[in-house]
Amino acid sequence: MSGKVEMEAKREKGQVSKQLGRVWSEIKQISKQVERETRKSGRVSRLRLDIHRLRREKMAVQARLGQAVHAALKEHGDSIALSEVEEFANGVATMDILIEKITAKEAQVEQLRQAGTADDQPLETSGEVA
């Protein structure tokens, strides 16, 4: 009779081990999912911060352009051509570059937000705006 009890005890231990294995497997799967979502959120946050910085920089360039146009109008009157405004071409080129960067980063955010996006890239640590 003790053999029967031993066999039943082993069978129960085996069932418990299988159940613990399944629970552990689920925990690992959930942990990986949480890690992916955390990385994704981190990248989205980094991109949003970059977009914010680029927009501020764009506003500063716009302000400088406006000041240059205003100064040229005061100095030369209404007959001034934009090509005569100091730093006009350079300012416009800088704004175009900033707009392109903002658009690219917004597209990256949208891509990350789409369902089923592969998320195997490491989180960026660079503090520079690309």
CYANA upper distance limits for C-alpha pairs under 8 A (distance plus 0.5 A):
  1 MET  CA      5 VAL  CA      7.05
  2 SER  CA      6 GLU  CA      6.60
  3 GLY  CA      7 MET  CA      6.68
  4 LYS  CA      8 GLU  CA      6.69
  5 VAL  CA      9 ALA  CA      6.56
  6 GLU  CA     10 LYS  CA      6.68
  7 MET  CA     11 ARG  CA      6.63
  8 GLU  CA     12 GLU  CA      6.66
  9 ALA  CA     13 LYS  CA      6.69
 10 LYS  CA     14 GLY  CA      6.61
 11 ARG  CA     15 GLN  CA      6.73
 12 GLU  CA     16 VAL  CA      6.61
 13 LYS  CA     17 SER  CA      6.52
 14 GLY  CA     18 LYS  CA      6.66
 15 GLN  CA     19 GLN  CA      6.65
 16 VAL  CA     20 LEU  CA      6.54
 17 SER  CA     21 GLY  CA      6.49
 18 LYS  CA     22 ARG  CA      6.73
 19 GLN  CA     23 VAL  CA      6.67
 20 LEU  CA     24 TRP  CA      6.46
 21 GLY  CA     25 SER  CA      6.55
 22 ARG  CA     26 GLU  CA      6.71
 23 VAL  CA     27 ILE  CA      6.66
 24 TRP  CA     28 LYS  CA      6.70
 25 SER  CA     29 GLN  CA      6.70
 26 GLU  CA     30 ILE  CA      6.60
 27 ILE  CA     31 SER  CA      6.51
 28 LYS  CA     32 LYS  CA      6.69
 29 GLN  CA     33 GLN  CA      6.79
 30 ILE  CA     34 VAL  CA      6.65
 31 SER  CA     35 GLU  CA      6.64
 32 LYS  CA     36 ARG  CA      6.70
 33 GLN  CA     37 GLU  CA      6.71
 34 VAL  CA     38 THR  CA      6.53
 35 GLU  CA     39 ARG  CA      6.67
 36 ARG  CA     40 LYS  CA      6.59
 36 ARG  CA    119 ASP  CA      6.67
 36 ARG  CA    120 ASP  CA      8.11
 37 GLU  CA     41 SER  CA      6.55
 38 THR  CA     42 GLY  CA      6.57
 39 ARG  CA     43 ARG  CA      6.74
 39 ARG  CA    119 ASP  CA      8.19
 39 ARG  CA    122 PRO  CA      8.06
 39 ARG  CA    123 LEU  CA      6.62
 40 LYS  CA     44 VAL  CA      6.73
 40 LYS  CA    112 LEU  CA      7.40
 40 LYS  CA    119 ASP  CA      7.25
 41 SER  CA     45 SER  CA      6.57
 42 GLY  CA     46 ARG  CA      6.66
 42 GLY  CA    123 LEU  CA      7.53
 43 ARG  CA     47 LEU  CA      6.62
 43 ARG  CA    123 LEU  CA      6.85
 43 ARG  CA    124 GLU  CA      7.73
 44 VAL  CA     48 ARG  CA      6.61
 44 VAL  CA    109 VAL  CA      6.23
 44 VAL  CA    112 LEU  CA      7.68
 45 SER  CA     49 LEU  CA      6.69
 46 ARG  CA     50 ASP  CA      6.71
 47 LEU  CA     51 ILE  CA      6.60
 47 LEU  CA    105 LYS  CA      6.67
 47 LEU  CA    106 GLU  CA      8.19
 47 LEU  CA    108 GLN  CA      8.26
 47 LEU  CA    109 VAL  CA      7.23
 48 ARG  CA     52 HIS  CA      6.63
 48 ARG  CA    105 LYS  CA      8.45
 48 ARG  CA    106 GLU  CA      8.47
 48 ARG  CA    109 VAL  CA      8.26
 49 LEU  CA     53 ARG  CA      6.76
 50 ASP  CA     54 LEU  CA      6.62
 50 ASP  CA    105 LYS  CA      8.29
 50 ASP  CA    129 VAL  CA      6.35
 51 ILE  CA     55 ARG  CA      6.58
 51 ILE  CA    102 ILE  CA      6.12
 51 ILE  CA    105 LYS  CA      7.14
 51 ILE  CA    106 GLU  CA      7.91
 52 HIS  CA     56 ARG  CA      6.78
 53 ARG  CA     57 GLU  CA      6.68
 53 ARG  CA    129 VAL  CA      8.45
 54 LEU  CA     58 LYS  CA      6.57
 54 LEU  CA     98 LEU  CA      6.85
 54 LEU  CA    101 LYS  CA      8.15
 54 LEU  CA    102 ILE  CA      7.00
 54 LEU  CA    129 VAL  CA      8.46
 55 ARG  CA     59 MET  CA      6.67
 55 ARG  CA     98 LEU  CA      8.25
 55 ARG  CA    102 ILE  CA      7.87
 56 ARG  CA     60 ALA  CA      6.77
 57 GLU  CA     61 VAL  CA      6.82
 57 GLU  CA     98 LEU  CA      8.35
 58 LYS  CA     62 GLN  CA      6.68
 58 LYS  CA     95 MET  CA      6.47
 58 LYS  CA     98 LEU  CA      6.80
 58 LYS  CA     99 ILE  CA      8.19
 59 MET  CA     63 ALA  CA      6.61
 60 ALA  CA     64 ARG  CA      6.74
 61 VAL  CA     65 LEU  CA      6.66
 61 VAL  CA     91 GLY  CA      6.90
 61 VAL  CA     94 THR  CA      8.10
 61 VAL  CA     95 MET  CA      7.28
 62 GLN  CA     66 GLY  CA      6.61
 62 GLN  CA     91 GLY  CA      8.28
 62 GLN  CA     95 MET  CA      8.14
 63 ALA  CA     67 GLN  CA      6.64
 64 ARG  CA     68 ALA  CA      6.64
 65 LEU  CA     69 VAL  CA      6.66
 65 LEU  CA     87 GLU  CA      8.23
 65 LEU  CA     88 PHE  CA      6.98
 65 LEU  CA     91 GLY  CA      6.91
 66 GLY  CA     70 HIS  CA      6.52
 67 GLN  CA     71 ALA  CA      6.54
 68 ALA  CA     72 ALA  CA      6.62
 68 ALA  CA     85 VAL  CA      6.96
 68 ALA  CA     86 GLU  CA      7.06
 68 ALA  CA     87 GLU  CA      8.21
 68 ALA  CA     88 PHE  CA      8.17
 69 VAL  CA     73 LEU  CA      6.60
 69 VAL  CA     82 LEU  CA      8.09
 69 VAL  CA     85 VAL  CA      6.54
 70 HIS  CA     74 LYS  CA      6.71
 71 ALA  CA     75 GLU  CA      6.66
 72 ALA  CA     76 HIS  CA      6.32
 72 ALA  CA     77 GLY  CA      7.96
 72 ALA  CA     80 ILE  CA      7.78
 72 ALA  CA     84 GLU  CA      8.48
 72 ALA  CA     85 VAL  CA      6.50
 72 ALA  CA     86 GLU  CA      8.47
 73 LEU  CA     77 GLY  CA      5.20
 73 LEU  CA     78 ASP  CA      6.47
 73 LEU  CA     80 ILE  CA      7.14
 76 HIS  CA     80 ILE  CA      6.54
 80 ILE  CA     84 GLU  CA      7.19
 80 ILE  CA     85 VAL  CA      8.40
 81 ALA  CA     85 VAL  CA      7.70
 82 LEU  CA     88 PHE  CA      7.50
 83 SER  CA     88 PHE  CA      7.27
 83 SER  CA     89 ALA  CA      7.81
 84 GLU  CA     88 PHE  CA      8.44
 87 GLU  CA     91 GLY  CA      6.46
 88 PHE  CA     92 VAL  CA      6.70
 89 ALA  CA     93 ALA  CA      6.68
 90 ASN  CA     94 THR  CA      6.64
 91 GLY  CA     95 MET  CA      6.69
 92 VAL  CA     96 ASP  CA      6.72
 93 ALA  CA     97 ILE  CA      6.84
 94 THR  CA     98 LEU  CA      6.75
 95 MET  CA     99 ILE  CA      6.58
 96 ASP  CA    100 GLU  CA      6.75
 97 ILE  CA    101 LYS  CA      6.79
 98 LEU  CA    102 ILE  CA      6.65
 99 ILE  CA    103 THR  CA      6.61
100 GLU  CA    104 ALA  CA      6.66
101 LYS  CA    105 LYS  CA      6.70
101 LYS  CA    130 ALA  CA      8.26
102 ILE  CA    106 GLU  CA      6.61
103 THR  CA    107 ALA  CA      6.71
104 ALA  CA    108 GLN  CA      6.85
105 LYS  CA    109 VAL  CA      6.82
106 GLU  CA    110 GLU  CA      6.78
107 ALA  CA    111 GLN  CA      6.61
108 GLN  CA    112 LEU  CA      6.72
109 VAL  CA    113 ARG  CA      6.75
110 GLU  CA    114 GLN  CA      6.91
111 GLN  CA    117 THR  CA      7.73
112 LEU  CA    117 THR  CA      6.64
113 ARG  CA    117 THR  CA      8.14
